[in-house]
Amino acid sequence: MKNLLTLIYICLLFVSCRDREYSVLDFPIEGAKSRPIGIPIGSYDASFGYHLVESYIKAIDNSVKLISVHSQDVNIDGKSKNWTYEFISTDKMILYYFTMTINKIRLDSTSAIKVGNSVITNTWVSSEFALDVAEKNGGKVFRNEYPGCRISATLSEAVIPNSYPSWYITYSSPIENLYIIINALSGEFVSGRTNTTGTVSSISKVIGNFQYTFSIPKTVFGIHDTLKASMYAINIGTVPESLAVNYGNIKWTLKNMDGITIMHGPKVISDYLILKVLFPNQTALVGLISTPLADSLGNPVQVGSYKLSSGTLSLILNIQ
């Protein structure tokens, strides 16, 4: 009877505050009952937190589906003291933002549905597993190079054909950042900059509440190399922000020092846009460049210095 009265009180309280942009509803966690054996006090794997949060939100809205998971402060074991879970209600057509800390689950806000990430319906690998993969694919090397760097982790799935949920792991230092993408279904390493001791080059620009970073894994390419570059955006604001992304389809040019365009892309231009919602300090992949170094006739690009540009961001590279 007591549990039933508590549930009725929670539902009434939720109805009274659901129309507020940032409503707060706290659910205390009984540590002795909720903390599994082997989980350090104050530190949780994202999947453990998800199942606990889901059990609470189902009492409010049984139609919810997971959209994303995020923490801006993850340890090397893939655990955090604070996870944020985004759910979508298919009945009420709203988004719920829940946070889980060491002793409480908090419904800290709701909002109208925004076009962006897809619903995550498949079983995904734990953040602990994802960090293990990230550490083996450049993370540990990066931490050794930049002691004290901060690690953040985001689980989401883009609204694009043949998509799958991915873990986006970011190692942040005052000098540069390391971005790693992991297939959250298989646990396989997808992409990232693993050669952190090489001559990486990057340039950043702030537009609104987003900082865009354009980078190449090295500054010297061979004439038969594949030209690789990436563009990331990070929310440097204090609240969730929406970002329109033409996924993986950034426009770019490679020009010689005389300003003559030698290469350009993408080969196929798409108008398909998605709207991603990024939490503060959350990073999103805006686009990738991966194409053989060859001119329009298929000939290798000549030895020399070149400027690779995307929008107003430009980097100098050499081909030898």
LINGI-V443026 format. One record per residue. N is the residue number from 1. RES is the residue in one letter. SS is DSSP state (h for helix, s for strand, l for the rest). NEAR is the number of other C-alpha atoms within 10 Angstrom. Layout:
n=<N:N>
res=<RES:RES>
ss=<SS:SS>
near=<NEAR:NEAR>
This chain:
n=<1:2:3:4:5:6:7:8:9:10:11:12:13:14:15:16:17:18:19:20:21:22:23:24:25:26:27:28:29:30:31:32:33:34:35:36:37:38:39:40:41:42:43:44:45:46:47:48:49:50:51:52:53:54:55:56:57:58:59:60:61:62:63:64:65:66:67:68:69:70:71:72:73:74:75:76:77:78:79:80:81:82:83:84:85:86:87:88:89:90:91:92:93:94:95:96:97:98:99:100:101:102:103:104:105:106:107:108:109:110:111:112:113:114:115:116:117:118:119:120:121:122:123:124:125:126:127:128:129:130:131:132:133:134:135:136:137:138:139:140:141:142:143:144:145:146:147:148:149:150:151:152:153:154:155:156:157:158:159:160:161:162:163:164:165:166:167:168:169:170:171:172:173:174:175:176:177:178:179:180:181:182:183:184:185:186:187:188:189:190:191:192:193:194:195:196:197:198:199:200:201:202:203:204:205:206:207:208:209:210:211:212:213:214:215:216:217:218:219:220:221:222:223:224:225:226:227:228:229:230:231:232:233:234:235:236:237:238:239:240:241:242:243:244:245:246:247:248:249:250:251:252:253:254:255:256:257:258:259:260:261:262:263:264:265:266:267:268:269:270:271:272:273:274:275:276:277:278:279:280:281:282:283:284:285:286:287:288:289:290:291:292:293:294:295:296:297:298:299:300:301:302:303:304:305:306:307:308:309:310:311:312:313:314:315:316:317:318:319:320>
res=<M:K:N:L:L:T:L:I:Y:I:C:L:L:F:V:S:C:R:D:R:E:Y:S:V:L:D:F:P:I:E:G:A:K:S:R:P:I:G:I:P:I:G:S:Y:D:A:S:F:G:Y:H:L:V:E:S:Y:I:K:A:I:D:N:S:V:K:L:I:S:V:H:S:Q:D:V:N:I:D:G:K:S:K:N:W:T:Y:E:F:I:S:T:D:K:M:I:L:Y:Y:F:T:M:T:I:N:K:I:R:L:D:S:T:S:A:I:K:V:G:N:S:V:I:T:N:T:W:V:S:S:E:F:A:L:D:V:A:E:K:N:G:G:K:V:F:R:N:E:Y:P:G:C:R:I:S:A:T:L:S:E:A:V:I:P:N:S:Y:P:S:W:Y:I:T:Y:S:S:P:I:E:N:L:Y:I:I:I:N:A:L:S:G:E:F:V:S:G:R:T:N:T:T:G:T:V:S:S:I:S:K:V:I:G:N:F:Q:Y:T:F:S:I:P:K:T:V:F:G:I:H:D:T:L:K:A:S:M:Y:A:I:N:I:G:T:V:P:E:S:L:A:V:N:Y:G:N:I:K:W:T:L:K:N:M:D:G:I:T:I:M:H:G:P:K:V:I:S:D:Y:L:I:L:K:V:L:F:P:N:Q:T:A:L:V:G:L:I:S:T:P:L:A:D:S:L:G:N:P:V:Q:V:G:S:Y:K:L:S:S:G:T:L:S:L:I:L:N:I:Q>
ss=<l:h:h:h:h:h:h:h:h:h:h:h:h:h:h:h:h:l:l:l:l:l:l:l:s:s:s:s:l:l:h:h:h:h:l:l:l:l:l:l:l:l:l:s:s:h:h:h:h:h:h:h:h:h:h:h:h:l:l:l:l:l:l:s:s:s:s:s:s:s:s:l:l:s:l:l:l:l:s:s:l:l:s:s:s:s:s:s:s:l:l:l:l:s:s:s:s:s:s:s:l:l:l:s:s:s:s:s:s:s:s:s:l:l:l:l:s:l:l:l:l:l:l:l:l:l:h:h:h:h:h:h:h:h:h:h:h:h:h:h:h:h:h:h:h:l:l:l:l:s:s:s:s:s:s:s:l:s:l:l:l:l:l:l:l:s:s:s:s:s:s:s:l:l:l:l:s:s:s:s:s:s:s:l:l:l:l:l:s:s:s:s:l:l:l:l:l:l:l:l:s:s:s:s:s:s:s:l:l:s:s:s:s:s:s:s:l:l:l:s:s:l:l:l:l:s:s:s:s:s:s:s:s:s:s:l:l:l:l:l:s:s:s:s:s:l:l:l:l:l:l:s:s:s:s:s:l:l:l:l:s:s:s:s:s:l:l:l:l:l:l:l:l:s:s:s:s:s:l:l:l:l:s:s:s:s:s:s:s:s:s:s:l:s:l:l:l:l:l:s:l:l:l:s:s:s:s:s:s:s:l:l:s:s:s:s:s:s:s:l>
near=<6:7:8:9:10:11:15:14:12:17:14:12:13:16:11:11:15:17:13:11:12:14:16:16:17:15:14:12:16:10:13:8:7:12:19:12:7:6:12:12:12:14:20:26:21:29:17:16:24:19:10:16:21:18:11:15:17:12:12:16:17:14:14:22:20:20:23:24:23:28:26:20:17:27:15:19:16:24:26:27:20:22:26:24:23:19:22:25:17:14:10:12:14:16:21:24:20:24:22:26:18:17:16:17:23:19:23:16:20:22:16:14:14:15:14:22:19:20:18:19:12:10:11:19:21:20:28:20:15:28:27:17:19:28:19:12:19:20:26:17:15:23:20:10:13:17:9:12:18:18:24:22:29:26:26:24:21:20:18:14:6:6:10:19:25:26:29:26:31:26:23:19:17:9:7:16:19:19:23:25:24:23:19:25:15:13:18:15:18:13:14:20:21:20:14:18:10:11:12:15:16:21:14:16:13:13:10:9:18:22:17:21:20:24:23:22:20:19:17:17:17:15:19:14:16:14:19:16:18:22:22:18:25:21:24:20:16:10:11:16:17:17:20:13:20:17:19:15:20:19:16:17:19:24:18:20:12:8:10:12:15:17:18:16:15:17:8:6:11:12:9:10:16:19:18:22:19:24:21:19:24:24:23:22:18:21:18:18:19:11:14:15:22:18:15:10:6:9:11:15:20:17:12:13:16:22:19:23:17:17:10:7:17:18:17:18:18:17:17:13>
